[in-house]
Amino acid sequence: MQLRRPYYGFVGNGETAALIAPDLSIAWLCVPSFDSFPLFAAALDPRKGGSLRLLFEPAVHPLRQRYLPWSNILETVCAGEDFKVTVLDFMPWGYHHLSRIITLENTGQQSMRPVMRWQAQAVETKAYRFRSRFQGSFQFISGPEGAACIGLAGLPSPNSELILKPGEKQRFWMVLSYGPNLTMARQNWTAGFYSSLEENLCWWKKWLERARRPRTRNQEALTAYYRSLMVLKLLTYRATGAIIAAPTTSFPAVPGGSDNWDYRYCWLRDGYFTALAFDAAGYHDEARNFYEFALSRQEKDGGWYQPLFPVEGEGGQEYIVEDLKGPHGERPVRFGNEAIRQIQLDNAGNVLDGLWWHFLATRDREYIRYHWDAIRRAATWLERYWAQPENGIWEIRERKDHWVYGKVLCYAGLTAASHLSIELGRLHWAGRWHRAAAAVRRQVLTRGWSPQRRAYLQHYGPDAPLDISVLALEFYGLLPANHPRLVATVKNMEKPSLLANGGQEKYGGLQMWGGIARYEHAAVPFYLPTLWLARYYLHAGNYERANELFQICLKNATDLFLMAEHFDPRTGEQWGNFPQGFSHQEIVRYLLDYAYVDI
């Protein structure tokens, strides 16, 4: 099996999520929800971010991390001379705590007196302050948004000594609970002991039994598939059905750069991609819950005037925390996301196309009939606004353009609305939206093409860059995969990028050290474009190149088959917020697209 680089383990409960470092520290956790201010953020800022650490004498060093089979229960092992520590971390679905089962083992030939200590230090900022106090064997941490209670059962205090005979093991149970206040956090701590390890193993196994199995005999591909499904589940906010892009904020997207964004929100685009993956894999309830959330945020005129939403529907305005920085000094560190004010034309198309695929997966005509008014208003909104400029899929803040991707999703949304109308016998609307979709197709195929570059480009105009997102022309049926213009576009994409070839040419491609960038001038490859190009080759019948690109993504995933947004094939480093839903949903969809091909 390919050796991969360790990074962080990921556990969650449908409300929030934690990153567990190989040294046993909890390095990221927001309470009480994904988009709350982080309690621990050492994964972002090692100096001021704060963490919950376990310290031992004799000292131990990281040995390995893995998930228990068929579960999201993380096992982290550290070892030293004649001494081993094993920690199982899990966050039970529907509960408000993180459980840590800590096992100490004497692996030597003599009795020993190991010392175990734990330290919990919250994020240190001037703008947002936590208060901490000890009471017996408990530590209480409170902030403006919520509170946490940390306690270890079996030892009288955070600093304790015990005796282990040769071969002896001792087991302790730590619970970190949270709530809107200290009283609720303490009550949730008590409830934490009613959720057993075996119960959680059974919960995940039962959930995974519902999954459609991809047709592959490649064990690594299967492992990545099931891990990706669990990541997508953990990015789902249980109470509302919102699906977040990633559980972290401001993890640097590129080395030393300022592209540090907050992804702890529900983008309609990201959520739609994940809902497509859920429906394809057989998880129709999860997909439907997302569509219910999206439809609850629709405006009266049928549109969505912000591309992202907090998990409870309110907030999300961007601000900068001046006294935090990234792991290598990257700034700024942002909380909230200014893209909430942008116009992105694909919003309505995402929802309409998603509802069509949800109908095809479930054949639930009554569900579509129930939401007919929302469908009609969304399609009418697309008819009215599809020709307008927008900020686009990559959310460029400085300008608006006629993005090819956005136009394609307008076509897809209108086409989906036409199909849904036929299913409900509303033929007048079906014909109207079919004609509107045809008008969109004519324009984008004409104005999106650059005769000079021999390629479809990111947006209309001769100065637009090459962009992976134009593969949507094939994914949504505007052109077949082997159309000469699309083949020419992909040929340009496969050229080395300007950065990868030293900037010796006027134009570059998207190929970067084996991975694929999202557009020209990018700094590092991106998992989603690499997998999109793989899926294009799959549809074009070039299975060898498709599998090669897929394997590049697997090779660059972490040792736990987790993926950030960007990656560097030269070093195996993950860049950007982690783990990224974009990346994992595409693993699922790619493998399920391989329905009739062995890999």
ROMARZA-44503 format. One record per residue (C-alpha): chain; residue number from 0; y, x, z. Coordinates in Angstrom, 2 decimals. Layout:
REM residues N
A; NUM; Y; X; Z
...
***
This chain:
REM residues 599
A; 0; 0.00; 0.00; 0.00
A; 1; 3.52; 1.21; -0.86
A; 2; 5.31; 2.80; 2.10
A; 3; 8.62; 1.08; 2.76
A; 4; 11.62; 1.80; 4.87
A; 5; 11.87; 0.04; 8.26
A; 6; 15.04; -1.93; 8.94
A; 7; 15.12; -5.02; 11.19
A; 8; 12.71; -7.77; 12.06
A; 9; 13.98; -11.33; 11.73
A; 10; 13.17; -14.31; 13.97
A; 11; 14.83; -17.71; 14.31
A; 12; 14.49; -21.31; 15.41
A; 13; 16.47; -23.49; 13.00
A; 14; 19.73; -23.10; 14.97
A; 15; 20.33; -19.37; 15.05
A; 16; 18.50; -16.12; 14.35
A; 17; 18.04; -12.63; 15.78
A; 18; 17.54; -9.20; 14.26
A; 19; 15.15; -6.98; 16.20
A; 20; 15.43; -3.23; 15.68
A; 21; 12.36; -0.96; 15.62
A; 22; 13.56; 0.53; 18.93
A; 23; 13.02; -2.94; 20.57
A; 24; 16.74; -3.80; 20.85
A; 25; 18.08; -7.20; 19.86
A; 26; 20.82; -6.04; 17.49
A; 27; 22.14; -9.35; 16.15
A; 28; 22.32; -12.84; 17.66
A; 29; 24.92; -15.62; 17.42
A; 30; 24.91; -18.45; 19.97
A; 31; 24.66; -21.36; 19.94
A; 32; 24.43; -21.55; 16.12
A; 33; 24.29; -19.35; 13.02
A; 34; 28.05; -19.43; 12.44
A; 35; 29.12; -18.91; 16.06
A; 36; 30.70; -15.64; 17.15
A; 37; 27.90; -13.08; 17.68
A; 38; 26.70; -12.34; 21.17
A; 39; 25.02; -9.12; 19.97
A; 40; 26.14; -7.30; 16.82
A; 41; 25.00; -3.67; 17.08
A; 42; 23.40; -4.07; 13.65
A; 43; 26.96; -4.35; 12.32
A; 44; 28.92; -2.12; 14.71
A; 45; 26.65; 0.24; 16.68
A; 46; 29.48; 1.25; 19.05
A; 47; 31.14; -2.06; 19.96
A; 48; 28.64; -4.59; 18.67
A; 49; 26.52; -4.90; 21.79
A; 50; 22.79; -5.46; 22.11
A; 51; 19.96; -6.23; 24.48
A; 52; 18.04; -2.99; 25.03
A; 53; 14.76; -2.15; 26.73
A; 54; 14.66; 1.35; 28.24
A; 55; 11.60; 3.16; 29.54
A; 56; 10.62; 6.26; 31.46
A; 57; 8.66; 8.03; 30.08
A; 58; 10.64; 7.68; 26.88
A; 59; 9.15; 5.94; 23.86
A; 60; 9.94; 6.06; 20.16
A; 61; 9.46; 3.41; 17.42
A; 62; 5.95; 3.30; 15.96
A; 63; 5.74; 0.16; 13.81
A; 64; 6.81; -3.45; 13.28
A; 65; 4.76; -6.26; 11.79
A; 66; 4.45; -10.02; 11.91
A; 67; 1.36; -11.58; 13.40
A; 68; -0.65; -13.08; 10.53
A; 69; 0.55; -16.44; 9.25
A; 70; 3.52; -16.56; 11.57
A; 71; 7.07; -15.53; 12.23
A; 72; 6.11; -13.86; 15.51
A; 73; 7.29; -10.27; 15.37
A; 74; 5.33; -7.43; 16.97
A; 75; 7.20; -4.19; 17.66
A; 76; 5.34; -1.18; 19.01
A; 77; 6.88; 1.92; 20.58
A; 78; 4.92; 4.82; 22.01
A; 79; 5.39; 8.02; 23.97
A; 80; 3.15; 10.54; 25.66
A; 81; 0.28; 8.57; 27.24
A; 82; 2.37; 5.38; 27.17
A; 83; 2.74; 2.45; 24.78
A; 84; 5.02; -0.59; 24.74
A; 85; 4.30; -3.68; 22.63
A; 86; 6.84; -6.50; 22.36
A; 87; 6.23; -9.88; 20.75
A; 88; 9.46; -11.70; 19.80
A; 89; 9.61; -15.32; 18.73
A; 90; 12.04; -18.24; 18.76
A; 91; 10.17; -21.56; 18.99
A; 92; 11.31; -24.16; 16.47
A; 93; 13.33; -26.87; 18.18
A; 94; 13.91; -24.90; 21.39
A; 95; 17.01; -22.97; 22.45
A; 96; 15.71; -19.57; 23.39
A; 97; 14.15; -16.30; 22.31
A; 98; 10.94; -15.23; 24.03
A; 99; 9.86; -11.62; 24.49
A; 100; 6.34; -10.84; 25.68
A; 101; 6.36; -7.21; 26.83
A; 102; 3.11; -5.31; 27.33
A; 103; 3.07; -1.86; 28.95
A; 104; -0.07; 0.26; 28.52
A; 105; -1.17; 3.54; 30.05
A; 106; -2.96; 5.35; 27.22
A; 107; -3.52; 8.54; 29.22
A; 108; -6.11; 9.78; 31.74
A; 109; -3.99; 9.64; 34.90
A; 110; -2.13; 6.99; 36.83
A; 111; 1.57; 6.76; 36.05
A; 112; 4.73; 5.11; 37.37
A; 113; 6.63; 3.90; 34.30
A; 114; 10.15; 2.57; 34.79
A; 115; 11.40; -0.32; 32.70
A; 116; 15.06; -1.26; 32.55
A; 117; 16.96; -3.71; 30.40
A; 118; 20.61; -3.76; 29.47
A; 119; 22.51; -6.59; 27.78
A; 120; 26.00; -5.76; 26.56
A; 121; 27.85; -8.40; 24.55
A; 122; 30.23; -7.71; 21.65
A; 123; 33.47; -6.03; 22.71
A; 124; 36.60; -7.35; 20.98
A; 125; 40.15; -8.08; 22.05
A; 126; 40.26; -11.44; 20.32
A; 127; 36.96; -12.82; 21.62
A; 128; 35.78; -11.94; 25.11
A; 129; 32.49; -12.48; 26.89
A; 130; 32.07; -12.50; 30.66
A; 131; 28.89; -11.14; 32.23
A; 132; 27.45; -11.31; 35.75
A; 133; 24.11; -10.67; 37.45
A; 134; 22.44; -12.99; 39.94
A; 135; 19.11; -11.75; 41.24
A; 136; 16.93; -10.98; 38.23
A; 137; 19.19; -12.92; 35.85
A; 138; 22.13; -11.94; 33.70
A; 139; 24.56; -14.63; 32.60
A; 140; 26.92; -14.11; 29.65
A; 141; 29.55; -16.68; 28.72
A; 142; 32.11; -16.91; 25.95
A; 143; 34.47; -19.53; 24.48
A; 144; 31.77; -21.03; 22.22
A; 145; 28.64; -20.83; 24.37
A; 146; 26.64; -19.06; 27.05
A; 147; 23.39; -17.13; 27.43
A; 148; 20.94; -16.60; 30.29
A; 149; 18.59; -13.59; 30.32
A; 150; 15.76; -13.19; 32.78
A; 151; 12.52; -11.22; 33.07
A; 152; 9.56; -12.80; 34.87
A; 153; 7.28; -10.61; 36.96
A; 154; 9.80; -7.98; 38.08
A; 155; 12.35; -8.46; 40.84
A; 156; 15.33; -6.85; 39.06
A; 157; 16.45; -5.23; 35.81
A; 158; 15.51; -1.84; 37.32
A; 159; 11.94; -1.83; 38.60
A; 160; 9.06; 0.56; 39.13
A; 161; 5.35; -0.15; 38.81
A; 162; 2.02; 1.69; 38.78
A; 163; -0.39; 1.74; 35.82
A; 164; -3.89; 3.14; 36.10
A; 165; -5.53; 4.83; 33.07
A; 166; -6.15; 2.20; 30.40
A; 167; -4.35; -0.50; 32.39
A; 168; -1.94; -2.96; 30.82
A; 169; 0.74; -5.08; 32.44
A; 170; 2.47; -7.97; 30.76
A; 171; 5.93; -9.42; 31.39
A; 172; 7.81; -12.33; 29.89
A; 173; 11.52; -12.14; 29.11
A; 174; 13.45; -15.21; 27.98
A; 175; 16.93; -15.17; 26.48
A; 176; 18.20; -18.74; 26.39
A; 177; 21.53; -20.18; 25.31
A; 178; 23.57; -23.33; 25.40
A; 179; 27.11; -24.69; 25.26
A; 180; 27.62; -23.67; 28.91
A; 181; 25.90; -21.71; 31.68
A; 182; 24.23; -24.77; 33.19
A; 183; 22.53; -25.67; 29.90
A; 184; 21.64; -22.04; 29.23
A; 185; 19.88; -21.85; 32.61
A; 186; 18.01; -25.11; 31.98
A; 187; 16.91; -23.86; 28.56
A; 188; 15.65; -20.65; 30.20
A; 189; 13.30; -22.69; 32.36
A; 190; 12.13; -24.69; 29.34
A; 191; 11.34; -21.41; 27.59
A; 192; 8.22; -20.95; 29.69
A; 193; 6.73; -24.19; 28.38
A; 194; 6.50; -22.78; 24.85
A; 195; 3.43; -20.59; 24.53
A; 196; 2.61; -17.87; 22.05
A; 197; -0.48; -19.79; 20.89
A; 198; 1.58; -22.94; 20.32
A; 199; 3.97; -21.03; 18.08
A; 200; 1.16; -19.39; 16.14
A; 201; -0.30; -22.84; 15.48
A; 202; 3.12; -24.23; 14.47
A; 203; 3.68; -21.61; 11.78
A; 204; 0.10; -21.75; 10.52
A; 205; 0.31; -25.51; 10.15
A; 206; 3.67; -25.23; 8.36
A; 207; 2.33; -22.64; 5.91
A; 208; -0.75; -24.74; 5.14
A; 209; 1.55; -27.08; 3.22
A; 210; 2.58; -24.34; 0.79
A; 211; 1.48; -24.33; -2.82
A; 212; -0.34; -21.06; -3.43
A; 213; 0.83; -18.99; -6.40
A; 214; -1.80; -17.94; -8.92
A; 215; -1.95; -14.24; -8.20
A; 216; -4.54; -11.87; -6.81
A; 217; -1.92; -9.28; -5.85
A; 218; -1.97; -9.13; -2.04
A; 219; 1.51; -7.64; -1.74
A; 220; 2.92; -10.40; -3.94
A; 221; 1.23; -13.04; -1.78
A; 222; 2.55; -11.42; 1.39
A; 223; 6.07; -11.39; -0.06
A; 224; 5.70; -15.03; -1.13
A; 225; 4.73; -16.38; 2.28
A; 226; 7.24; -14.17; 4.07
A; 227; 9.95; -15.43; 1.74
A; 228; 9.03; -19.05; 2.48
A; 229; 9.34; -18.38; 6.19
A; 230; 12.70; -16.67; 5.71
A; 231; 13.97; -19.73; 3.81
A; 232; 12.74; -22.00; 6.58
A; 233; 14.56; -19.87; 9.16
A; 234; 17.79; -20.08; 7.14
A; 235; 17.66; -23.88; 7.44
A; 236; 19.81; -25.52; 10.11
A; 237; 17.45; -28.04; 11.62
A; 238; 20.01; -30.61; 12.81
A; 239; 21.77; -31.21; 9.48
A; 240; 19.57; -29.75; 6.73
A; 241; 22.22; -27.19; 5.75
A; 242; 20.75; -23.97; 4.32
A; 243; 22.76; -20.83; 5.00
A; 244; 23.08; -17.88; 2.62
A; 245; 22.23; -15.28; 5.30
A; 246; 22.37; -15.12; 9.12
A; 247; 24.90; -12.23; 9.31
A; 248; 28.51; -11.44; 8.50
A; 249; 30.24; -8.36; 7.12
A; 250; 27.17; -6.18; 6.62
A; 251; 28.61; -3.85; 3.94
A; 252; 27.57; -4.90; 0.44
A; 253; 28.21; -1.42; -0.96
A; 254; 28.42; 2.00; 0.70
A; 255; 31.85; 2.59; 2.22
A; 256; 33.33; -0.49; 0.53
A; 257; 35.38; -3.47; 1.62
A; 258; 33.05; -6.15; 0.21
A; 259; 32.12; -7.34; 3.68
A; 260; 31.72; -11.10; 3.69
A; 261; 30.55; -13.84; 6.04
A; 262; 27.41; -15.51; 4.68
A; 263; 26.51; -17.65; 7.70
A; 264; 27.43; -20.85; 5.87
A; 265; 25.83; -23.31; 3.50
A; 266; 26.82; -22.62; -0.09
A; 267; 25.87; -25.55; -2.29
A; 268; 24.65; -23.04; -4.89
A; 269; 22.49; -21.02; -2.52
A; 270; 21.17; -24.14; -0.83
A; 271; 20.32; -25.68; -4.18
A; 272; 18.37; -22.58; -5.23
A; 273; 16.46; -22.69; -1.96
A; 274; 15.84; -26.43; -2.30
A; 275; 14.38; -25.77; -5.77
A; 276; 12.07; -23.20; -4.20
A; 277; 11.09; -25.63; -1.43
A; 278; 10.27; -28.40; -3.90
A; 279; 8.30; -26.01; -6.11
A; 280; 6.31; -24.80; -3.10
A; 281; 5.60; -28.32; -1.83
A; 282; 8.19; -28.56; 0.98
A; 283; 9.88; -31.76; -0.16
A; 284; 11.24; -32.75; 3.26
A; 285; 13.16; -29.48; 3.55
A; 286; 14.60; -29.96; 0.05
A; 287; 15.57; -33.56; 0.72
A; 288; 17.29; -32.66; 3.99
A; 289; 19.48; -30.21; 2.08
A; 290; 20.44; -32.83; -0.51
A; 291; 21.29; -35.28; 2.26
A; 292; 23.61; -32.66; 3.77
A; 293; 25.21; -31.91; 0.40
A; 294; 25.74; -35.59; -0.42
A; 295; 27.30; -36.17; 2.99
A; 296; 30.02; -33.66; 2.02
A; 297; 30.85; -35.26; -1.35
A; 298; 34.46; -36.37; -1.85
A; 299; 35.33; -39.93; -2.82
A; 300; 36.08; -38.95; -6.43
A; 301; 32.60; -37.44; -6.74
A; 302; 33.43; -33.72; -6.48
A; 303; 32.97; -30.97; -3.94
A; 304; 36.25; -29.12; -3.45
A; 305; 34.80; -26.29; -1.43
A; 306; 31.70; -24.32; -2.35
A; 307; 30.56; -23.64; 1.21
A; 308; 30.28; -25.57; 4.46
A; 309; 29.65; -24.62; 8.09
A; 310; 26.29; -25.87; 9.32
A; 311; 27.92; -28.70; 11.26
A; 312; 30.44; -29.35; 8.49
A; 313; 33.65; -28.12; 10.15
A; 314; 35.47; -24.77; 10.36
A; 315; 34.83; -21.68; 8.26
A; 316; 38.39; -20.40; 7.82
A; 317; 38.50; -16.63; 7.37
A; 318; 39.98; -14.17; 9.84
A; 319; 39.59; -10.43; 10.42
A; 320; 38.40; -8.82; 13.67
A; 321; 40.39; -5.60; 13.74
A; 322; 38.41; -3.78; 16.44
A; 323; 34.99; -4.07; 14.78
A; 324; 33.77; -2.09; 11.80
A; 325; 30.60; -1.54; 9.80
A; 326; 27.87; 0.98; 10.59
A; 327; 29.60; 3.67; 8.53
A; 328; 33.16; 2.66; 9.40
A; 329; 33.47; -0.05; 6.71
A; 330; 36.35; -2.46; 7.07
A; 331; 37.44; -5.20; 7.25
A; 332; 34.99; -7.20; 9.37
A; 333; 35.45; -10.83; 8.42
A; 334; 34.52; -14.03; 10.21
A; 335; 34.78; -17.15; 8.12
A; 336; 35.04; -17.01; 4.34
A; 337; 38.18; -17.57; 2.25
A; 338; 35.98; -18.71; -0.63
A; 339; 35.96; -22.06; 1.15
A; 340; 39.24; -22.74; -0.69
A; 341; 37.89; -21.92; -4.16
A; 342; 37.01; -24.22; -7.02
A; 343; 33.53; -23.61; -8.40
A; 344; 32.48; -25.96; -11.15
A; 345; 28.77; -25.54; -10.55
A; 346; 28.90; -27.45; -7.24
A; 347; 28.34; -30.88; -8.75
A; 348; 25.88; -29.47; -11.28
A; 349; 23.84; -27.88; -8.50
A; 350; 23.42; -31.17; -6.66
A; 351; 22.69; -33.27; -9.74
A; 352; 20.21; -30.83; -11.23
A; 353; 18.56; -30.42; -7.82
A; 354; 18.16; -34.19; -7.44
A; 355; 16.51; -34.36; -10.87
A; 356; 13.99; -31.66; -9.97
A; 357; 13.43; -33.31; -6.59
A; 358; 12.62; -36.55; -8.38
A; 359; 10.20; -34.75; -10.70
A; 360; 8.47; -33.23; -7.66
A; 361; 8.26; -36.44; -5.62
A; 362; 8.55; -39.29; -8.16
A; 363; 10.50; -41.15; -5.48
A; 364; 12.54; -43.52; -7.64
A; 365; 13.81; -45.47; -4.64
A; 366; 15.45; -42.34; -3.24
A; 367; 17.35; -41.81; -6.49
A; 368; 18.26; -45.49; -6.66
A; 369; 19.62; -45.29; -3.11
A; 370; 21.92; -42.41; -4.12
A; 371; 22.91; -43.82; -7.50
A; 372; 26.57; -44.25; -6.57
A; 373; 26.84; -40.59; -5.51
A; 374; 25.10; -39.51; -8.75
A; 375; 27.46; -41.62; -10.86
A; 376; 30.55; -40.26; -9.13
A; 377; 29.39; -36.65; -9.39
A; 378; 28.63; -36.92; -13.11
A; 379; 31.94; -38.66; -13.76
A; 380; 33.69; -35.83; -11.92
A; 381; 31.96; -33.30; -14.19
A; 382; 33.05; -35.25; -17.27
A; 383; 36.63; -35.00; -16.10
A; 384; 36.81; -31.38; -14.95
A; 385; 34.18; -29.30; -16.79
A; 386; 36.75; -27.72; -19.11
A; 387; 38.87; -26.34; -16.25
A; 388; 38.97; -22.66; -15.18
A; 389; 37.32; -21.72; -11.87
A; 390; 36.55; -18.83; -9.52
A; 391; 32.95; -18.50; -10.69
A; 392; 29.55; -17.67; -9.24
A; 393; 30.66; -14.29; -7.82
A; 394; 33.79; -15.84; -6.26
A; 395; 36.37; -13.46; -7.67
A; 396; 39.43; -14.03; -5.49
A; 397; 42.09; -12.66; -7.82
A; 398; 41.68; -14.96; -10.79
A; 399; 40.21; -18.07; -12.37
A; 400; 38.38; -18.02; -15.69
A; 401; 36.10; -20.09; -17.87
A; 402; 32.83; -18.71; -16.51
A; 403; 29.80; -19.12; -18.73
A; 404; 27.58; -19.76; -15.71
A; 405; 29.81; -22.54; -14.39
A; 406; 29.92; -24.25; -17.78
A; 407; 26.13; -24.05; -18.07
A; 408; 25.75; -25.74; -14.68
A; 409; 28.13; -28.48; -15.81
A; 410; 25.80; -29.00; -18.78
A; 411; 22.79; -28.99; -16.46
A; 412; 24.38; -31.50; -14.09
A; 413; 25.36; -33.90; -16.86
A; 414; 21.92; -33.60; -18.46
A; 415; 20.24; -34.26; -15.12
A; 416; 22.45; -37.30; -14.53
A; 417; 21.49; -38.59; -17.97
A; 418; 17.78; -38.19; -17.18
A; 419; 18.18; -39.91; -13.81
A; 420; 20.04; -42.78; -15.46
A; 421; 17.16; -43.31; -17.87
A; 422; 14.72; -43.42; -14.95
A; 423; 16.83; -46.18; -13.39
A; 424; 17.29; -48.06; -16.65
A; 425; 21.04; -47.42; -16.82
A; 426; 21.10; -46.47; -20.48
A; 427; 24.87; -46.80; -20.97
A; 428; 25.51; -44.00; -18.49
A; 429; 22.64; -41.95; -19.91
A; 430; 24.14; -41.92; -23.40
A; 431; 27.64; -41.18; -22.11
A; 432; 26.55; -38.17; -20.08
A; 433; 24.25; -36.90; -22.82
A; 434; 27.25; -36.78; -25.18
A; 435; 29.35; -35.03; -22.54
A; 436; 26.60; -32.44; -21.99
A; 437; 26.42; -31.81; -25.75
A; 438; 30.17; -31.12; -25.83
A; 439; 29.80; -28.57; -23.02
A; 440; 26.92; -26.87; -24.85
A; 441; 28.85; -26.58; -28.09
A; 442; 31.81; -24.98; -26.37
A; 443; 29.93; -22.49; -24.20
A; 444; 27.67; -21.30; -27.01
A; 445; 30.69; -20.72; -29.23
A; 446; 33.32; -19.34; -26.86
A; 447; 30.95; -17.47; -24.55
A; 448; 29.65; -15.26; -27.38
A; 449; 31.31; -11.93; -28.14
A; 450; 30.70; -10.72; -31.73
A; 451; 32.11; -7.31; -30.78
A; 452; 29.71; -6.78; -27.86
A; 453; 26.84; -8.70; -29.45
A; 454; 26.34; -10.49; -26.16
A; 455; 27.22; -13.52; -24.09
A; 456; 29.71; -12.34; -21.49
A; 457; 30.71; -13.38; -17.99
A; 458; 33.57; -15.61; -19.12
A; 459; 35.44; -16.53; -22.29
A; 460; 37.52; -13.79; -23.87
A; 461; 37.04; -10.35; -25.41
A; 462; 37.69; -8.42; -22.18
A; 463; 34.98; -10.09; -20.12
A; 464; 32.21; -7.91; -18.65
A; 465; 28.50; -8.20; -19.25
A; 466; 27.00; -10.38; -16.49
A; 467; 23.45; -11.30; -15.49
A; 468; 24.45; -14.91; -14.79
A; 469; 24.56; -15.74; -18.52
A; 470; 20.75; -15.88; -18.37
A; 471; 21.44; -19.43; -17.19
A; 472; 21.71; -20.22; -20.91
A; 473; 17.92; -19.86; -21.04
A; 474; 17.08; -21.15; -17.57
A; 475; 18.83; -24.48; -18.24
A; 476; 17.62; -24.94; -21.80
A; 477; 20.74; -24.24; -23.87
A; 478; 18.92; -21.48; -25.77
A; 479; 15.26; -20.47; -25.99
A; 480; 14.34; -17.11; -24.48
A; 481; 13.71; -15.53; -27.89
A; 482; 16.91; -16.73; -29.55
A; 483; 18.44; -13.74; -31.42
A; 484; 21.72; -13.93; -29.51
A; 485; 20.00; -14.04; -26.15
A; 486; 17.70; -11.19; -27.14
A; 487; 20.76; -9.14; -28.13
A; 488; 22.43; -9.97; -24.80
A; 489; 19.42; -8.81; -22.82
A; 490; 19.20; -5.65; -24.91
A; 491; 22.75; -4.84; -23.79
A; 492; 21.85; -5.63; -20.18
A; 493; 19.02; -3.11; -20.30
A; 494; 21.38; -0.24; -21.10
A; 495; 22.31; 2.11; -18.19
A; 496; 25.35; 0.98; -16.24
A; 497; 28.61; 2.91; -16.45
A; 498; 28.03; 4.31; -12.98
A; 499; 24.41; 5.24; -13.65
A; 500; 25.22; 7.12; -16.88
A; 501; 28.29; 8.87; -15.48
A; 502; 30.82; 6.70; -17.30
A; 503; 30.38; 8.49; -20.61
A; 504; 30.60; 5.34; -22.74
A; 505; 33.15; 2.58; -23.18
A; 506; 30.68; -0.10; -22.20
A; 507; 27.65; -0.06; -19.99
A; 508; 24.67; -2.22; -19.23
A; 509; 23.24; -3.50; -15.97
A; 510; 20.37; -1.03; -15.51
A; 511; 20.89; 1.04; -12.34
A; 512; 18.16; 3.48; -11.28
A; 513; 15.50; 0.90; -12.08
A; 514; 17.26; -2.07; -10.49
A; 515; 19.64; -4.52; -12.18
A; 516; 23.30; -5.03; -11.26
A; 517; 25.01; -8.39; -11.45
A; 518; 27.80; -7.19; -13.79
A; 519; 29.29; -4.06; -15.31
A; 520; 31.07; -1.71; -12.89
A; 521; 28.83; -2.74; -9.96
A; 522; 28.13; -0.06; -7.34
A; 523; 24.45; -0.77; -6.55
A; 524; 21.71; -3.06; -7.90
A; 525; 21.23; -6.61; -6.66
A; 526; 17.88; -8.26; -5.93
A; 527; 18.79; -11.62; -7.50
A; 528; 19.75; -10.21; -10.94
A; 529; 16.67; -7.99; -10.97
A; 530; 14.47; -11.03; -10.34
A; 531; 16.45; -13.20; -12.77
A; 532; 15.83; -10.68; -15.53
A; 533; 12.16; -10.61; -14.54
A; 534; 12.01; -14.39; -14.83
A; 535; 13.71; -14.27; -18.22
A; 536; 11.08; -11.81; -19.49
A; 537; 8.39; -14.05; -18.06
A; 538; 9.69; -16.97; -20.14
A; 539; 10.03; -14.68; -23.19
A; 540; 6.38; -13.64; -22.90
A; 541; 7.07; -10.01; -21.99
A; 542; 4.85; -10.04; -18.91
A; 543; 4.72; -6.26; -18.58
A; 544; 8.49; -5.89; -18.21
A; 545; 8.66; -8.97; -15.98
A; 546; 6.09; -7.51; -13.61
A; 547; 7.79; -4.11; -13.66
A; 548; 11.08; -5.60; -12.44
A; 549; 9.29; -7.74; -9.85
A; 550; 7.48; -4.68; -8.51
A; 551; 10.79; -2.81; -8.21
A; 552; 11.98; -5.53; -5.84
A; 553; 8.77; -5.39; -3.81
A; 554; 8.98; -1.60; -3.63
A; 555; 12.54; -1.73; -2.30
A; 556; 11.95; -4.49; 0.24
A; 557; 11.66; -3.41; 3.86
A; 558; 8.35; -2.70; 5.55
A; 559; 8.34; -6.37; 6.59
A; 560; 8.97; -7.60; 3.00
A; 561; 12.51; -8.63; 3.91
A; 562; 15.41; -8.20; 1.49
A; 563; 19.17; -7.98; 1.79
A; 564; 21.56; -8.81; -1.04
A; 565; 21.80; -5.35; -2.66
A; 566; 19.47; -2.35; -2.60
A; 567; 19.56; 1.29; -3.59
A; 568; 16.36; 2.35; -5.41
A; 569; 17.20; 6.02; -4.82
A; 570; 17.08; 5.72; -1.02
A; 571; 15.38; 2.40; -0.26
A; 572; 18.46; 1.30; 1.71
A; 573; 19.39; -2.36; 2.10
A; 574; 23.04; -3.29; 1.49
A; 575; 24.77; -6.55; 2.32
A; 576; 23.96; -9.41; 4.63
A; 577; 20.35; -9.59; 5.75
A; 578; 18.00; -11.21; 5.03
A; 579; 19.48; -12.88; 1.97
A; 580; 18.33; -16.33; 0.90
A; 581; 19.25; -15.62; -2.74
A; 582; 16.67; -12.84; -2.84
A; 583; 13.83; -14.65; -1.10
A; 584; 14.12; -17.95; -2.95
A; 585; 13.84; -16.05; -6.21
A; 586; 10.63; -14.35; -5.04
A; 587; 9.17; -17.81; -4.45
A; 588; 10.36; -19.27; -7.74
A; 589; 9.31; -16.25; -9.78
A; 590; 5.76; -16.28; -8.43
A; 591; 5.41; -20.01; -8.95
A; 592; 6.68; -19.61; -12.52
A; 593; 3.71; -17.30; -12.99
A; 594; 1.46; -20.36; -12.86
A; 595; -0.66; -19.30; -15.81
A; 596; -0.37; -15.52; -15.70
A; 597; -2.32; -13.18; -13.43
A; 598; -0.35; -10.30; -11.88
***
